[in-house]
């Protein structure tokens, strides 16, 4: 049960985190934006997203690492979850080392006084945001793969495919206990 709860939470938080990155990708593209519009939008994003998303990312990474540890016996699932955690770690490092450094400069700007390098910084921020979004999307895809692929999730399929030949037990010798138990079962069914 603990494993299911952790898997559900890691997937939910990973989806929220990646969805936030994707939403920023949709709406924060600086190309064609005026300086005033850029500064107002970025500063609002910095105020609302900078305190929240790093915490969400850290919890997602932690839960994914715990889930990977619980999946140690299933080496394929373990590897997929570990790769997912590393993808989110890469997104976190990009955020911390690139985007947040630029954010610390942008937050000091005023909307009526554009600095000479604002276009260069906005393009750098946008480049690094696309890189972290790609890392986040990869991480989410890996979490979904680990959660939904039956072999990774430790689930045996409950259906028999009509396209795959089923193996039959080898014929047994007369008097074999396997044959006797099968024939006893058949007699029991015929009586009912």
Secondary structure as UniProt FT lines:
FT   HELIX           2..27
FT   TURN            31..32
FT   HELIX           35..70
FT   TURN            71..73
FT   HELIX           75..94
FT   HELIX           95..99
FT   HELIX           100..106
FT   TURN            107..108
FT   TURN            111..112
FT   TURN            116..117
FT   HELIX           118..148
FT   HELIX           150..153
FT   TURN            162..163
FT   TURN            174..175
FT   HELIX           177..191
//
